[in-house]
Amino acid sequence: MSDNSYYQRMTDAVVNGEIAEAARVAQQALEAGFNALDVINKGVVGGTDKLGALFQDFEIFLPELIMGGDAAKAAMAILVPAIPIKDNYERPGKIVMGTVFGDIHDIGKNLCAAMLAATGFEVTDLGVNVAPKRFVATAEEIGAKIIGLSALMSTSLYYQQDVINYLKDAGLRDKYYVIVGGGPVTPDWIRKIGADGGGKQANNVVEVCKQLAFNPKRPPFDEPLVIW
């Protein structure tokens, strides 16, 4: 079976909400010698990206989105533990993540959280519909370096900005890197709200977080770190 066949099967399983099929393809791909990250990036992410686009265009609705998310989770449960992690490296630190207030979608956020954990971050996932105050309070409590804000709906994007405004009002903006992501997020939006970085896909977000975590400078920056 060709590489693309495995990736396409995974994408189709996620889009169609086929939980057992997603898990089966993930296991078969690993047994065939495929790199777990490649299967995630070229198969699972392909499916979640398509789901997000279909939802935004009102071609699917919440039940289909949830089923697709469950299929992605089933695949990630098998693939993430297979991502090789080096033993002798400096751990990048702690990150608080969640889907912002007014938004209950978590597919992309869950992908990012799983991949960040696989690369050594200590991830505290607050779930969905998270108020600005809770992001900040949790970051203060656990000593996080990064706050990650996800949004799938364009109507909830502004709550990403609310978290940054809350940090400013509390006198804590310079203490944290703030990264944002989600279907409607663009590089222009990242710059407009004064976030420190963001990425188009989960692997981009992981790279942004790694670079920020090991950067000796403190936020905010004149120009955010954007990988698109």
N, C-alpha and C positions, 0 to 999 in steps of 0.2 A: 504494500500500500504506500502511495506517495506521501511526502510530507504534507502537501496541501490538502490531501484527503482527510488526514487526521484533524487538521486545523478547521476545515470546513465542517466536518461532522460535529466538532465541538461548538462552533459558532451556531450551527443549526439547532443543536440540542438546547443551547441557552435561549435562543430566540423563541423556540417552540415550548420552552418550559418543561423539557423532558429530563427530570432529575436523574433517573436511573441511567439513561443514555449518557448524560454528561459525565457521571461517575465512571461508567464503563469505558468511555473513550479516554478519559484521563488515565485510567489504569492500563489500558492497552497501549497508549502512547508511551508511557514510562517503560513498560515491558519491552517495547520495540526499540528502546534506546533513545527516545526523544528527550531533549532538555526541557525540564519542567517550566522554566521561564519562557521558553519559546512557545510552549503550548498555551501558557497563560496569555502572553502578549498577542499571539497570532490567532488564537482560538477563542478563549474565554472573553478577552477584551473586545474582540471583533463582535461577539454576540451582545455584550453589554452596551457597546456603542450603538449597535443597530436598535436594540431595545429602547435606548434613550431617545433616539431619533424618531422612532415610530410613536413613542408616547408623546413627544413634543408636537408631532403632527396629527395627534388624535386618531391614529390608525390602530392603536391598541389602548387598553385602559388598565386601571390599577390591578385587577386580578391577573391579567397576563404579565404585567410588570413584576408582580410578586412571584409568580411561578418561574419567570426567567431568572429572577434573583436567587431563588432556591436552587435552581439548576446550576447557576454559577457557584454558589456556596458548596454544592456537592462536589463539583470538580476541584475547587480550591482546597477542600479538605484533604484531597489526595495529592494534589500537586505541590502545595506549599511545603509540606514536610520533606519533599524531595529536592527542594532548592538547596544547593550546596552552600554551606556557611563556613568561612575560614575561622579557625580556632584562635589564631594569633592576630587579632586586630582590635583597635580601640573601639569600644562600644559608642555609638553616636549619641546616646542619651534618651531622654523621655519626650514623648509627644502625646498631646491630647487631641483627639479627633472626634468629629461628630457632624451630623447633618443639621443645618441651622434651623432656627425657629420657623415654624410655618411650613416645613417640608418633611415628609415622612419616608422619603426614598433613600435607600441605603446601598444599592448595588455597587456603585463606584466607590463609595466610602469603604465598604467591606473589602473590596479588592485592594485598595490602598493600604488599609490597616493590616491585612494579612501579609502583603508583600513587605511592608515596613517592619513588621515583627520578624519576618524571615531573614531580613538583612541586619538584625541586631537591635533595632529600636525597641524600647519599652513602651508599648502602645496602650493608652487608656482610651477605650472607645466608649463615648457617652451615648451612642445610639442616634436616634432621630429626634427632630423637633426640640432642639436644645437651645435654651435661652442664652443670650450673651453672658449674663452674670455667671451661669454655671460653667461655661468654658473657662472663664478667668479664675473663678474660685477653685476649680479643679487643678488648673495649671499651677496656681499658687500653692495648693496643698501638696502636690506630688513633686514640685520642683522641675516642671517640664521646661524644655528649651523652645519647643515649637507648638503652635496651636494650628490645627488643620480644620478648615471649614468647607463642608461639601454642600452643594445645592444642585438639584436637578431642574427645578422649576424657575423660570425667569422671574416669577413674582416673589420668590424667596431670596433672590440674589441680594437684595438690599439688607437683609439680615447679616450677611457677611460683613458689610460695611458697619453695621451696628456694633459688631464685636470689636472692630478696630476703634470705633468711636468710644466704646466703653473703656477700652484699655487707655486711651488718651485721657479720658475724664478721670480715671483712677490714678493717673500718673505712672502707668505701668507699660506704656507703649514701647519704650526702649528696652524692656526686659525680655520680650518674646519675639521670635520670628513668627509671622502669620502667613500661612499659605492657604490658597483657595483653589477649589476645583469643582467640576461638575459640567454637565452638558452645555448650559448657556454661558459659562465663563469663557472670556476671551482675554488675550494679552492686554487689550485696551482697558478692559474692566479691572484687571489686576492693578494696572498703573493708576487708574482713576481713583480707586479706593485706598491706595497706599499700602497694599499688601507687599510682603517681602518676596513672594514668589508663587509659582503655580505651574502645573503641567497639564497637558492635554489628556494623557493616558496614565494609568497607574504606575507604570515603570518610569515615566517622566517625573511624576510626583516623588517617587522614591529617590531619584537622582537629585532632584532639587533639595529634598530634605537632608540628604547626605552632605551635599555641598554647604548648605547653611549650617548644619550642625558642627562642622569642622572649620567654619570661618571664624577667625579671631576677632573680627569686627562685630559690633553690636548693631541691631536694627534701630530705626528704619534706614534703608539705603536710598540713595538718589535714584537708582534704577533697580527694579525687582529682578530676581533670577527667574526667567521664564523659559521653559523647554516645551516647544510646541511641535 
